[in-house]
Amino acid sequence: MSAPQLLDEITGLLARYPEVEGLLRLAIAGLVALMVGFDRESKNKPAGVRTYVLVGMGSALFTLVGIYAFGTGDPASRVAAQIVTGIGFLGAGTIIQVKSGVVGLTTAAGIWAIAAVGMAVGSGLYILGIGGGVLLFLVLRFLTFDAIDEDEAEQDRQADDPDEKDAASG
């Protein structure tokens, strides 16, 4: 079977069974979320591979159900709005206040952003979703301020260890 014949076969399958395309969208959302989640887990962050994949695929699935059940009108947009709200609450659970400040904001923002990626892919906006996921990965991976991060890490260590705090104050 040649490549054009295979493409025609896949296109025909997708036309006959729209749920197959839905599964493809879920898989793509999961793979993009996997990439971002792996990076977060490699940095020992509270939300890692499973969290990101579940949020990305869950958002895509809710979006797909909204589209298949309600079309693209107002009810589907309400489903999207509720995804954003629900993920906001999930992200809020990752934010913790410690003596030195607040931790978990980047994790919360990452979860919120990966939900948007899942929604984009679930809507069939593949380039936007995949591109957004790649950009999210790049931001989380490379946009750091080492001096600030080291200072925050030192403050966290002092807040957790009273002996180290006493030694630092002198």
C-alpha positions as CSV (number, residue, x, y, z in Angstrom):
1,M,0.0,0.0,0.0
2,S,1.4,3.4,-1.0
3,A,1.6,6.4,1.2
4,P,-1.3,8.2,-0.6
5,Q,-3.5,5.1,-0.4
6,L,-2.7,4.8,3.3
7,L,-3.6,8.5,3.8
8,D,-6.9,8.0,1.9
9,E,-7.6,5.0,4.1
10,I,-7.0,6.9,7.3
11,T,-9.1,9.9,6.0
12,G,-11.9,7.5,5.2
13,L,-11.7,5.9,8.6
14,L,-11.8,9.3,10.3
15,A,-14.8,10.3,8.2
16,R,-16.7,7.1,9.2
17,Y,-15.8,7.1,12.8
18,P,-15.3,10.6,14.3
19,E,-14.5,9.1,17.7
20,V,-11.3,7.7,16.2
21,E,-10.2,11.3,15.5
22,G,-11.2,12.1,19.1
23,L,-8.8,9.3,20.3
24,L,-6.1,10.7,18.1
25,R,-6.6,14.1,19.7
26,L,-6.5,12.6,23.2
27,A,-3.2,10.8,22.3
28,I,-1.7,14.0,20.9
29,A,-2.7,16.0,24.0
30,G,-1.3,13.3,26.2
31,L,2.0,13.2,24.3
32,V,2.5,17.0,24.5
33,A,1.6,17.0,28.2
34,L,4.0,14.1,28.7
35,M,6.8,16.2,27.4
36,V,6.1,19.0,29.8
37,G,5.4,16.7,32.7
38,F,8.6,14.9,32.2
39,D,10.5,18.1,32.5
40,R,8.7,19.1,35.7
41,E,9.3,15.6,37.2
42,S,13.0,15.7,36.4
43,K,13.2,18.9,38.5
44,N,11.4,17.2,41.4
45,K,8.4,19.5,41.2
46,P,5.1,18.5,42.9
47,A,3.2,17.9,39.7
48,G,5.0,15.6,37.2
49,V,4.3,13.3,34.3
50,R,1.0,11.8,35.5
51,T,-0.5,15.1,36.6
52,Y,0.3,16.9,33.4
53,V,-0.8,14.0,31.2
54,L,-4.1,13.7,33.2
55,V,-4.8,17.4,33.0
56,G,-3.9,17.6,29.3
57,M,-5.9,14.6,28.3
58,G,-8.8,15.4,30.6
59,S,-9.1,18.9,29.2
60,A,-9.0,17.5,25.7
61,L,-11.7,14.9,26.6
62,F,-14.0,17.5,28.2
63,T,-13.5,19.7,25.1
64,L,-14.3,16.7,22.8
65,V,-17.4,15.8,24.8
66,G,-18.5,19.4,24.6
67,I,-18.1,19.5,20.9
68,Y,-19.7,16.1,20.2
69,A,-22.5,16.7,22.6
70,F,-23.3,20.3,22.0
71,G,-21.6,21.4,18.7
72,T,-19.6,24.5,18.6
73,G,-22.1,27.0,20.0
74,D,-22.7,28.5,23.4
75,P,-23.0,25.2,25.4
76,A,-19.6,24.1,24.2
77,S,-18.1,27.4,25.3
78,R,-19.6,26.9,28.7
79,V,-17.8,23.5,28.9
80,A,-14.5,25.3,28.1
81,A,-15.2,28.0,30.7
82,Q,-15.7,25.3,33.4
83,I,-12.5,23.5,32.4
84,V,-10.6,26.8,33.1
85,T,-12.4,27.2,36.4
86,G,-11.8,23.7,37.5
87,I,-8.2,23.7,36.6
88,G,-7.8,26.9,38.5
89,F,-8.9,25.2,41.6
90,L,-6.6,22.3,41.0
91,G,-3.7,24.6,40.5
92,A,-4.6,26.6,43.7
93,G,-4.0,23.3,45.6
94,T,-0.4,23.3,44.5
95,I,0.3,26.8,45.9
96,I,1.8,26.7,49.4
97,Q,2.8,29.6,51.6
98,V,6.0,29.3,53.6
99,K,7.9,31.7,55.8
100,S,10.0,32.8,52.9
101,G,7.1,33.4,50.6
102,V,4.9,31.4,48.2
103,V,5.9,28.3,46.4
104,G,4.1,26.4,43.7
105,L,3.0,29.3,41.5
106,T,4.9,28.0,38.5
107,T,3.4,24.5,39.0
108,A,-0.1,26.0,39.2
109,A,0.5,28.1,36.1
110,G,1.9,25.1,34.2
111,I,-1.1,23.0,35.0
112,W,-3.4,25.8,33.9
113,A,-1.4,26.2,30.7
114,I,-1.3,22.5,29.9
115,A,-5.1,22.5,30.2
116,A,-5.2,25.1,27.5
117,V,-3.0,23.0,25.3
118,G,-5.3,20.0,25.9
119,M,-8.3,22.2,25.0
120,A,-6.7,23.4,21.8
121,V,-5.8,19.9,20.7
122,G,-9.2,18.6,21.7
123,S,-10.8,21.3,19.5
124,G,-8.7,20.1,16.5
125,L,-6.3,23.1,16.7
126,Y,-3.3,20.8,16.4
127,I,-0.7,23.3,15.4
128,L,-1.8,25.8,18.1
129,G,-1.9,23.0,20.8
130,I,1.4,21.3,19.9
131,G,3.1,24.7,19.3
132,G,1.8,26.0,22.6
133,G,3.0,22.8,24.4
134,V,6.5,23.2,22.9
135,L,6.6,26.9,23.9
136,L,5.4,25.9,27.4
137,F,8.1,23.3,27.7
138,L,10.7,25.8,26.6
139,V,9.6,28.4,29.1
140,L,9.6,25.9,32.0
141,R,12.9,24.4,30.9
142,F,15.0,27.4,30.1
143,L,13.4,30.6,31.5
144,T,15.0,30.6,34.9
145,F,16.7,33.2,37.0
146,D,19.4,31.2,38.8
147,A,20.3,33.9,41.3
148,I,16.7,34.2,42.4
149,D,16.2,30.4,42.4
150,E,19.3,29.9,44.6
151,D,18.2,32.6,47.0
152,E,14.7,31.1,47.3
153,A,16.2,27.6,47.8
154,E,18.4,28.9,50.6
155,Q,15.4,30.7,52.3
156,D,13.4,27.4,52.1
157,R,16.3,25.5,53.6
158,Q,16.5,28.0,56.5
159,A,12.8,27.9,57.0
160,D,12.8,24.1,57.3
161,D,16.0,23.7,59.4
162,P,16.0,25.8,62.7
163,D,19.7,25.0,63.3
164,E,20.7,26.4,59.9
165,K,18.6,29.5,60.5
166,D,20.4,30.1,63.8
167,A,23.8,29.6,62.2
168,A,23.0,32.1,59.4
169,S,21.9,34.8,61.9
170,G,25.0,34.3,63.7
